[in-house]
Amino acid sequence: MKSNILINVENVDYIDDYRKAGVSAFLFPLEGFSVGYKTFSLEEINNLDVSNKYVLLNRVIDCKTLDALKEVLVKLKDVKGLVYEDIGVYKVVKDLNLDMELIFFQNHFGTNSKSINFWLDRVTSVFVSNEITKDEIKYILDNVNGSVCLHLYGYNQVMYSRRLLLSNWSEEFNILYKNYNVLEDVATKVKFRALENEFGTVMYSDKIYNGKELYGLKNVKFYYVNTTMIDHDVVMDFLTNMDNHSNSNEDNGFLDKETIYKLKERNK
């Protein structure tokens, strides 16, 4: 069974396939409050007959938007929890005294057990960064005070900007605008997948992250599968054939190698 997998949904027609694979927790990015995902309106989410329904809010939010969020959150129906990035969401939920799980999801900051434990004293769970090694993740899992969430499968989010980068790029170079594009760094030839909406731009890696070697570790609430930009057949093969699943456009990210944040000075 894959009951400890949380999967984001791009197409509601796929939910039955996920259920047949054993998945029972589903994530729906909320329209107006999510970037880098296919989103769903409040009405669509409320009308879904899905148990263990979670809502994603990954926008960086200003004060005006937080006021609007309050009006939306009180209208959500049968939602098990919120997966959020901005700390203001935590404050709003507490002020409204809403009875739902809170999962703190900052892509790049869950890198040590002390900061994770700070939040585990306050929320249901916290995402561990997938930009650290397998040994570092295991150390965190040995030292957390609760259950955390790990990335399992999907394109890694490299960055999120509130700027409309693809729009600016299109205007600057007078080329056709697309809200999804693959960009290549001229010097390194490294490619990034960019998704933009009116609230900003998210850059994903060009390789699909496959962290199947982490599956089965202790102190894990959810393993996260991000289906964004991945063919449904590929996702299903991973869910039903995880041990033997193979795809040429996949790697295991930084699990076997440390992230390099700066270049060392070269000996002359």
FIRO-790012 format. One line per 2 residues: their letters; for each residue y, x, z of N, C-alpha, C, O. Coordinates in steps of 0.001 Angstrom, whole numbers, plus 500000, padded with zeros to 6 digits. Atoms other than C-alpha are relative to their C-alpha. Layout:
REM residues N
a> Y:X:Z:Y:X:Z:Y:X:Z:Y:X:Z; ...
This chain:
REM residues 268
mk> 498794:500833:500000:500000:500000:500000:501259:500870:500000:501275:501962:500568; 498728:499295:500061:503577:501072:499295:501069:499212:500775:502221:499129:500351
sn> 499086:500850:499245:505158:498858:501965:501163:500776:500610:502154:500176:501026; 498902:499196:499471:507308:501776:503161:500870:500572:498887:501628:501515:499113
il> 499116:499613:501100:508956:502168:499741:501113:498966:499863:500861:497762:499846; 498829:500821:500307:512468:500800:499200:500383:500311:498561:500636:501467:498219
in> 499730:499781:501418:513165:500302:495498:501232:499218:499575:501381:498045:499915; 498843:500740:500510:516435:499435:493820:499582:499223:498744:498777:499697:497942
ve> 500397:500903:501070:516171:496581:491350:501090:499970:498926:502262:499737:499222; 499082:500132:501130:517779:496657:487905:499784:498694:499251:500702:498159:498630
nv> 500361:501219:500717:515986:493631:486506:499087:499172:500908:498026:499647:501314; 500786:500826:499074:514685:490755:488659:498622:499674:499429:497705:499335:500177
dy> 501298:500268:500602:511858:490262:486164:498958:501048:500396:497758:500824:500239; 500917:498932:499613:510358:493515:487457:499481:499852:501430:498549:500556:501819
id> 500338:500094:498578:510080:492381:491088:498519:499713:500209:497897:500317:501083; 501422:500312:499856:506603:490879:490662:499122:501219:499729:498107:501416:500396
dy> 500751:498765:500268:505363:494148:489146:500055:500933:501206:499046:501531:501581; 499868:499150:498812:506719:496053:492140:499148:499467:501143:498505:500235:501859
rk> 500821:500607:498942:505045:493597:494510:498517:500290:499783:497797:500608:500730; 501412:499739:500313:501703:494038:492743:499638:501452:500300:498486:501756:500611
ag> 500226:498589:499684:502097:497796:493267:500043:500265:501502:499777:501383:501944; 499977:499859:498548:502501:497168:497012:501369:500131:500610:501489:500213:501833
vs> 498635:499871:499491:506291:497450:497308:500457:498658:500569:500220:497605:499977; 499562:501258:499382:507849:494906:499658:501444:500045:500494:501904:499093:501124
af> 498593:499890:499599:511425:496148:500280:500835:500295:498758:500552:501233:498011; 499253:499951:501256:514046:495671:497572:501488:500151:500261:502045:499510:501152
lf> 498580:499688:499836:517594:496997:497200:500795:499465:498821:500457:499711:497663; 499165:500608:501029:520295:495112:495306:501450:500477:500166:502116:500101:501131
pl> 498604:499560:499947:523634:496859:494584:500946:498812:499815:500784:498017:498889; 499096:501152:500007:526462:494409:495273:501173:500234:499066:501854:501256:499144
eg> 498887:499947:500954:528971:493743:492510:501326:500149:500730:501597:499434:501694; 498702:499770:499380:532417:495053:493396:499984:501020:501118:501038:501466:501571
fs> 500100:499081:498874:531095:497369:496094:498991:501120:499752:498602:501830:500679; 500974:498958:500338:528691:499683:494242:500405:500707:498715:501009:500115:497821
vg> 499688:499162:501159:529060:502517:491728:498738:500761:499597:497999:501244:500456; 501137:499224:500480:526415:504158:489535:498708:499226:499938:497638:499811:499766
yk> 501186:500854:500007:524021:501208:489605:500285:498736:499186:501438:498355:498979; 499926:501373:500502:523308:497938:487838:500233:499094:501223:499472:499147:502188
tf> 499629:500778:498822:524958:495432:490193:499658:498518:499850:499415:498022:498749; 500276:501430:499943:524330:491830:491242:501135:499310:500746:501696:499865:501691
sl> 498956:500768:499321:526838:489170:492242:499473:499468:501324:498266:499431:501561; 500365:500616:498720:526866:487616:495695:499089:498803:499769:498084:498645:500462
ee> 500784:501197:500283:525514:484383:494218:498588:500365:499540:497615:499748:499973; 501313:499586:500485:522676:486162:492397:499121:500493:501152:497942:500150:501233
in> 500763:499471:498868:521612:487980:495555:499561:498875:500933:498420:498862:501393; 500338:501108:499105:521718:484823:497657:498918:499100:499422:498136:498508:500167
nl> 500963:500900:500635:519625:482919:495132:498620:500632:499803:497685:499952:499380; 501280:499324:500180:516833:485506:495055:499043:499647:501135:499391:499762:502310
dv> 501035:500310:499008:513647:484418:496824:499198:501268:500274:498076:501436:499797; 500591:498691:499724:512866:487878:498155:500094:500277:501497:501179:500216:502076
sn> 499958:499549:498610:511877:488908:501661:500298:501498:500021:500147:502180:499007; 499610:498586:499892:512983:492323:502935:501026:500359:498932:500875:501340:498203
ky> 498919:499822:500979:516130:492047:500815:501108:500844:500631:501676:500470:501657; 498931:499112:499535:518609:494926:501286:501106:500039:498945:500850:499870:497753
vl> 498842:499971:500884:522101:495219:499803:500649:501379:500062:500887:501914:501145; 499367:498684:500089:523668:498483:498606:501512:499859:499879:502013:499080:499068
ln> 498537:499899:500058:527365:499211:499250:500328:501489:500016:500446:502078:501090; 499792:498550:500021:528051:502767:498081:501384:500416:499520:501605:501584:499199
rv> 498613:499657:500343:531760:502574:497205:500705:500682:501171:500427:500390:502333; 499021:499553:499003:534357:504613:499050:501062:498907:500068:501666:498554:499055
id> 499258:501248:499864:536385:501738:500460:501344:500215:500685:501436:500927:501685; 498688:499951:499361:540094:501372:501227:500171:498770:500900:499298:497902:500951
ck> 499783:501058:499014:541607:499021:503816:499991:498600:499366:499412:497664:499918; 499945:501298:500666:542293:496195:501366:498597:499531:499616:498263:498354:499753
tl> 501354:500344:500403:538720:496325:500095:499134:499651:501196:498246:498804:501093; 500750:500341:498789:537352:496282:503642:500264:498558:500420:499359:497865:500882
da> 499669:501401:499683:539179:492995:504218:499224:499055:499086:498724:498020:499527; 500764:500821:500944:537545:491595:501082:498514:500026:500333:497817:499023:500181
lk> 501408:499860:499649:534175:492910:502217:499621:499071:501147:498530:498501:501151; 500280:500898:498874:534396:490930:505444:499681:498595:499507:498758:497948:500002
ev> 500205:501350:500524:534637:487710:503453:498661:499884:499278:498034:498825:499280; 501264:500017:500731:531600:488684:501380:498811:500069:500960:497841:499328:500797
lv> 501145:499773:499122:529332:489847:504198:499593:498743:500759:498404:498502:500967; 500341:501216:499243:529546:486583:506122:499348:498945:499106:498793:497967:499605
kl> 500594:500961:500931:528366:484763:502977:498601:500420:499539:497903:499636:498895; 501332:499550:500400:525219:486871:502440:498931:499195:500741:499058:498915:501933
kd> 501070:500813:499417:522021:484886:503031:498664:500749:499942:498316:501365:498934; 501369:499456:499934:518591:486107:504140:499933:501472:499614:498990:501906:498952
vk> 499973:498567:500278:519564:489783:503895:499495:500754:501230:499984:500555:502342; 500586:499240:498894:517492:492161:506009:500938:501096:500478:501010:501381:501674
gl> 499142:498903:499585:520018:494979:505954:500928:500477:498907:500840:500054:497755; 499036:499385:500908:522809:496971:504348:499735:501497:499911:499503:502162:500921
vy> 500064:498565:500245:522517:500418:502795:501388:500395:499532:501834:499957:498471; 498567:499811:500239:526030:501829:502871:500389:501471:500098:499682:502282:500696
ed> 499487:498627:499982:528086:504999:502379:501252:500131:500858:501379:501094:501614; 498717:499893:499299:531539:504296:503837:499848:499560:501454:499301:498490:501722
ig> 500133:500307:498578:531736:504367:507658:500708:498701:500362:500359:498060:501353; 499300:501247:499739:534138:501428:507485:499075:498793:499974:499334:497795:500647
vy> 500968:501101:500051:531160:499206:506630:499365:499807:501370:499176:498678:501821; 500565:500060:498647:529634:500049:510003:500934:499266:500948:500507:498406:501719
kv> 499005:500619:499111:532843:499046:511774:500124:498499:499715:500208:497696:500644; 499871:501416:500370:533108:495754:509845:498809:499199:500511:498982:498113:501063
vk> 501207:500711:499559:529507:494769:510617:500018:499811:501512:499648:498748:502011; 499937:500119:498546:530013:495481:514307:501074:499002:500425:500853:498214:501345
dl> 498926:500945:499669:533315:493562:514407:499569:498558:499755:499935:497652:500503; 500445:501345:500344:531650:490575:512750:498744:499586:500768:498311:498436:500706
nl> 501212:500255:499214:528611:490865:515025:498871:499447:499130:498201:498484:499502; 501029:500439:500928:526253:490498:512062:498633:500550:500412:498521:501703:500827
dm> 501350:499614:499622:522518:490616:512736:499251:500503:498779:498529:499744:498131; 500695:499395:501133:521242:492989:510069:499853:501491:500228:500639:502105:500950
el> 500209:498566:499905:519870:496488:509769:501122:500748:499282:501686:500263:498301; 499024:499121:500641:522276:499295:508917:499323:501322:499677:498771:501982:500558
if> 500575:498734:500442:521071:502265:506869:501117:500837:499386:501670:500484:498345; 498885:499137:500395:523624:505062:506506:499538:500917:498870:498620:501719:499044
fq> 500453:499333:501222:523353:506520:502999:501140:500815:499397:501831:500360:498485; 499069:499063:500618:525609:509493:502305:499161:501077:499317:498435:501821:499978
nh> 500934:499190:500780:523940:511458:499525:499906:501455:500426:498830:502048:500354; 499973:498550:499839:524973:514946:500553:500145:500468:501452:500293:501666:501692
fg> 499621:499593:498647:525460:514907:504326:498890:499903:501041:499082:500356:502169; 501088:500057:499030:522113:514181:505999:499183:501268:499975:498034:501262:499535
tn> 500624:498684:500159:521259:517863:506288:499587:500641:501315:499076:501761:501304; 500424:499419:498730:520625:518413:510013:499687:498894:500999:500254:497803:500929
sk> 500490:501022:499075:518923:516573:512859:501067:499559:501000:501035:498416:501456; 499004:500370:498991:521923:516632:515217:500949:498913:499489:501219:497940:500193
si> 499102:501027:500534:524272:514684:512953:499225:498723:499687:499753:497621:499842; 500827:501175:500261:521438:512374:511946:499725:499245:501298:499788:498016:501325
nf> 500258:500650:498712:520602:511694:515603:501233:499294:500542:501117:498258:501197; 498767:500676:499587:524247:510862:516291:500033:498589:499440:500362:497638:500148
wl> 499961:501314:500636:523975:508008:513821:498778:499154:500345:498876:497928:500389; 501181:500773:499630:520435:507012:514779:500178:499292:501343:499485:498314:501625
dr> 499673:500692:498750:521853:506094:518191:500825:498744:499750:501026:497933:500654; 499071:501088:500311:524085:503594:516390:499511:499075:498890:499892:497906:498845
vt> 500456:500794:501141:522303:502390:513249:498476:500020:499928:497811:500687:500721; 501456:500123:500130:518787:501548:512087:499355:501254:499439:498314:501696:499926
sv> 500572:498819:500635:518189:504557:509863:501077:500756:499233:502177:500250:499011; 499080:499108:500712:519849:507423:507986:499229:500691:498877:498079:501091:499056
fv> 500605:499258:501103:519112:508989:504612:500133:501506:500242:501193:502004:500619; 499989:498540:499999:518154:512656:504628:500334:500465:498589:499836:499913:497607
sn> 499620:499472:501314:519715:514669:501812:498780:500522:499261:497857:501050:499882; 501076:499381:500786:517405:515666:498960:500508:501245:499293:500006:501625:498234
ei> 499492:498730:500515:519423:518810:498338:499604:501145:500919:500204:502219:500880; 500511:498964:499102:517498:520756:500986:498501:500170:499727:497895:499380:499004
tk> 501395:499671:500291:514023:522300:501016:499039:499112:500781:499423:498428:501730; 501050:500757:499326:510761:520684:502046:499873:500448:501458:499714:499612:502347
de> 500100:499500:498626:510604:522950:505133:501161:499497:500849:500975:499161:502018; 498838:500503:499262:514130:521891:506134:499856:498510:500297:500227:498052:501378
ik> 500227:501430:499780:513224:518218:505697:498969:499796:501111:499158:498943:501978; 501017:500120:498962:510095:518665:507828:500572:500343:501376:500231:499699:502369
yi> 499370:499646:498723:512160:520367:510542:500826:498831:500525:500780:498511:501713; 499204:501155:499592:514542:517402:510575:499101:498888:500525:499390:498287:501560
ld> 500905:501072:499590:511647:514944:510795:499345:500296:501347:499002:499373:502085; 500560:499622:498706:510257:516889:513758:501004:499840:501138:500623:499872:502308
nv> 498964:499972:498961:513571:516586:515603:500909:498784:500014:501928:498790:500705; 499185:501215:499989:514953:513118:514887:499528:499048:501090:498372:499083:501513
ng> 500287:500947:498923:515118:510364:517499:499566:498634:499489:499473:497679:500259; 500390:501278:500587:514029:507628:515106:499466:500231:498604:499163:501364:498230
sv> 500527:499875:501357:512852:506922:511583:501136:500101:498992:502147:499409:499118; 498976:499730:501002:514849:508145:508583:499503:499556:498627:498374:499083:498489
cl> 500349:500334:501380:514845:507521:504828:500016:501271:499153:500905:502112:499286; 500097:498855:500900:513770:510060:502215:500032:499543:498550:499479:498497:498207
hl> 500065:500229:501442:514382:510156:498480:498590:500335:499533:498023:501357:499919; 501349:499780:500514:511069:509849:496673:499981:500190:498492:499258:501043:497978
yg> 500082:499952:501453:511780:509274:492987:501289:499464:499386:501837:498466:499854; 498807:500458:500705:514742:508944:490620:500959:501138:499712:500816:502233:500257
yn> 498996:498983:500299:517665:510846:489191:500836:500297:501246:501295:499380:501927; 499175:499594:498865:519515:512826:491860:501473:499724:499740:501984:500043:498667
qv> 498550:500141:500118:523117:511825:492444:500645:501340:500314:500491:501876:501412; 499351:498699:499848:525128:514997:491940:501387:499845:500604:501793:500643:501448
my> 498647:500208:499484:528596:513609:492630:500436:498570:499770:499884:497857:498932; 499360:501305:500179:530680:510468:492987:501502:500211:500110:501989:500775:501090
sr> 498548:499885:500020:534362:510340:492072:500621:498626:499827:500106:497798:499077; 499279:501254:500190:536798:507471:492392:500795:500013:498694:501350:498990:498293
rl> 499320:499911:501288:538327:508722:489139:499126:499408:498894:497898:499437:498975; 500714:500530:501172:537380:507070:485840:499819:501137:499004:500553:501236:498020
ll> 500138:498753:500739:536090:510300:484363:499653:499781:498533:500182:500477:497666; 500365:500242:501399:534512:508899:481208:501158:499378:499228:501368:499693:498057
sn> 498813:500585:500647:537599:506821:480436:501031:501077:499704:501594:501127:498611; 499028:498920:500181:539846:509847:480950:499552:500951:498892:500359:501388:498072
ws> 500569:499099:501009:537558:512007:478821:500152:499386:498606:500520:500076:497655; 499891:500689:501283:537533:509408:476031:501435:500012:499493:501692:500241:498311
ee> 498583:500038:500386:541318:509130:476060:500512:501383:499620:501247:501538:498645; 499507:498642:500222:541926:512883:476244:499531:500555:498656:500290:501224:497955
fn> 500565:499401:501210:539623:513750:473334:499883:499001:498854:499311:499303:497806; 499948:501018:501053:540105:510542:471348:498612:499725:499414:498411:499774:498201
il> 501349:500314:500434:536416:509662:471221:499614:498612:500526:500252:498073:501431; 500442:501338:499635:534551:506384:471534:499586:499945:501462:498830:500797:501929
yk> 500335:500143:498572:534300:505181:475150:498647:499332:500171:498336:498346:499503; 501234:500630:499531:530912:504437:476699:499968:500154:501516:500349:501197:502047
ny> 500027:499896:498538:530399:503656:480371:498794:500803:500484:498647:501046:501682; 501103:499094:499686:527229:505776:480236:499969:501099:498949:500025:500823:497750
nv> 500033:498895:500954:527075:509226:478685:499298:501197:500627:499251:501327:501851; 500597:498751:499548:525236:512534:478931:500961:501129:499675:501319:501335:498515
le> 499031:498921:500156:527582:515469:479472:499295:501342:500172:498373:501473:500977; 500601:498674:499915:526722:519125:478967:501067:501029:500335:502104:501105:499676
dv> 499095:498912:499648:528424:522040:480693:499914:501096:498933:498825:501556:498592; 499969:499055:501117:529517:524489:477991:499392:501342:500387:498653:501936:499601
at> 500439:498662:499605:528774:527656:479981:498520:500054:500347:497811:500955:499899; 501371:499943:499486:525451:526811:481636:498999:499179:499186:497788:499354:499317
kv> 500822:500930:500771:524155:524154:479203:499277:498969:500885:498380:498262:500426; 500572:501004:499098:523267:522051:482262:500561:498629:499635:501758:498484:499385
kf> 499588:501349:500376:523356:518318:481491:500078:499081:501212:499334:499238:502180; 499826:500991:498954:524524:515448:483675:500093:498615:499368:500671:498447:498294
ra> 499927:501389:500443:524122:511698:483272:501107:499316:500779:501063:499258:502008; 498826:500592:499361:527393:509904:483982:500031:498493:499795:499855:498003:498680
le> 499845:501452:500036:527806:506213:484835:501345:499638:500620:501697:500128:501693; 498663:500352:499516:531231:504641:485256:500168:498481:500059:499689:497761:499183
ne> 499467:501356:500015:532615:501289:486338:501440:500062:500494:501992:501153:500637; 498575:500008:499665:536090:500209:487427:500318:500683:501323:501484:500926:501632
fg> 499777:499421:498682:535593:501784:490856:499722:501494:500064:499860:502105:501124; 500235:498568:499998:534684:505313:489782:498855:500406:499105:498362:499623:498294
tv> 501041:499415:500846:532082:507556:488208:498970:500704:500864:499319:501419:501804; 501088:499288:499345:528704:508770:489408:499330:500904:498982:499024:500484:497866
my> 500736:499048:500825:527073:511871:487960:498604:500183:500580:498443:500442:501773; 501379:499759:499610:523290:512156:488071:499482:501258:499311:500007:501677:498279
sd> 500664:498870:500643:521072:515137:487325:499334:499536:498704:499170:498336:498481; 500652:500354:501260:519379:515256:483932:498483:499913:500157:497799:499365:499292
ki> 501426:500066:499711:515915:515637:485467:499745:498926:501054:500548:498747:501970; 500409:500970:498988:514139:512881:487403:499395:500748:501177:498476:501550:501009
yn> 500531:499395:498781:513519:513968:490981:498692:499314:500378:498635:498088:500465; 501297:500516:499575:509861:513555:492009:499634:500693:501312:499243:501861:501324
gk> 500295:499434:498682:509332:514080:495734:498687:499507:500576:498569:499332:501789; 501255:500586:499538:505764:512771:495908:499318:500837:501081:498541:500307:501875
el> 500623:499141:498985:504744:515764:498038:500497:499680:501407:499897:500119:502388; 499484:500399:498694:506856:514278:500861:499355:498721:500517:499478:498389:501696
yg> 500528:501315:499630:504999:510972:500868:498923:500139:501077:497982:500920:500938; 500962:499973:498908:503120:510361:504115:500454:500774:501215:499711:500871:502191
lk> 499485:499284:498834:505298:512411:506465:500345:499026:501117:500525:497833:500873; 499712:500852:498846:506022:511092:509953:501493:499699:500102:502321:500352:499466
nv> 498615:500387:499683:509222:509403:511185:500800:499582:498775:502005:499822:498700; 499316:500480:501203:510038:507885:507805:499959:498472:499975:498883:497873:499993
kf> 499921:501459:500112:511244:504276:507626:499754:499573:498561:498915:498713:498290; 500142:500329:501418:511606:504137:503840:499985:501264:499151:500679:502240:499437
yy> 499884:499057:501107:510895:506298:500831:500723:499261:498886:500327:498162:498498; 499124:500692:500946:513566:505484:498255:499654:500344:498560:499570:501514:498188
vn> 500206:499857:501443:512816:504933:494570:501205:499400:499292:501464:498200:499389; 498821:500434:500747:515932:504748:492403:499619:499881:498531:499396:500888:497859
tt> 500464:500249:501366:515014:503159:489074:501089:500157:498946:500814:499992:497757; 498873:499930:500923:518449:503697:487499:499717:500929:498828:499386:502099:499021
mi> 500136:499254:501251:518160:504853:483869:498564:500429:499698:498351:501246:498802; 501398:499623:500230:514337:505128:484059:499253:498805:499411:499380:497686:499909
dh> 500778:501070:500617:512045:503093:481812:499052:499378:501023:498484:500068:501869; 500834:500728:499046:510109:500436:483691:498556:500511:500000:497937:500610:501060
dv> 501377:499514:500092:506753:501756:482429:499826:501317:500765:498782:501556:501372; 500056:498725:499286:507546:505191:483873:500012:499761:501509:499251:500383:502249
vm> 499934:500337:498569:508487:503715:487258:498660:499450:500472:498158:499848:501524; 501258:500618:499596:505314:501638:487363:498857:501016:500032:497989:500948:500902
df> 501039:498969:499990:503132:504614:486468:500126:500852:501261:499119:501241:501853; 499809:499234:498772:504676:506519:489363:499513:499215:501214:498826:499768:502073
lt> 500373:500810:498848:504164:503644:491808:498490:499804:500110:497949:499787:501215; 501429:500318:499980:500552:502985:490821:499102:501220:499850:497894:501142:500074
nm> 500807:498815:500288:499447:506528:490001:500714:501247:500506:500784:502268:499821; 499097:498970:499494:501597:508695:492241:499373:501396:499977:500023:502351:499551
dn> 500631:498684:499897:499120:511539:492760:499828:500666:498636:499921:501888:498521; 500273:499440:501331:498428:511969:489050:501129:499785:499004:501037:500188:497845
hs> 498871:500275:500898:501749:510841:487622:500599:501303:499490:500757:502263:500246; 499409:498802:500603:503271:513368:485225:500995:499597:498931:500738:498705:498123
ns> 498968:500262:500992:506443:513378:483174:500746:501300:499746:501134:501989:500690; 499389:498711:500341:508003:516304:481319:501453:500098:500440:501992:501198:500559
ne> 498594:499972:499593:511509:515271:482413:500148:499826:501501:501088:499177:501960; 499947:500105:498548:510786:515568:486143:499917:501376:500657:499356:502313:500090
dn> 500195:498818:499164:511069:518236:488829:500072:499575:501459:500262:498393:501746; 499935:500349:498582:511062:518388:492617:501283:500492:500654:501324:500762:501854
gf> 498677:499697:499469:514724:519296:492982:500048:501318:500737:499700:502365:500191; 499834:498791:499198:515378:521762:495785:498896:500155:501042:499035:500954:501967
ld> 501044:499951:498969:512145:521223:497725:499401:501390:500149:499023:501789:501251; 500592:498660:499949:510865:524688:496829:501019:501116:499860:500661:502294:499893
ke> 498982:498953:500131:514168:526492:496403:501285:499529:500670:501662:498361:500571; 498775:500335:499298:517335:526603:498448:501135:499724:499024:501185:500290:497932
ti> 498801:500278:500786:520576:525171:497097:500922:501206:500057:501161:501763:501129; 499045:498885:500038:522973:527894:495958:501404:499425:499949:501776:498762:498981
yk> 498657:500553:499939:526504:527021:497018:501060:500960:499453:502129:500526:499022; 499030:499057:500569:528245:530203:495920:499256:501209:499449:498146:501522:499880
lk> 500602:498821:500595:527521:533257:493825:500265:501222:500856:501367:501400:501375; 499805:498752:499277:526968:536570:495552:500726:501002:499110:500625:500955:497884
er> 499278:498986:500770:529153:539496:494537:498985:500934:499346:498056:501430:499983; 500926:499155:500759:527419:541485:491877:500295:501466:500230:501449:501893:500197
nk> 499823:498558:499833:526821:545175:492510:500416:500627:498661:499867:500317:497604; 499519:499346:501212:528680:547319:490048:499269:501321:499772:499542:502017:498794
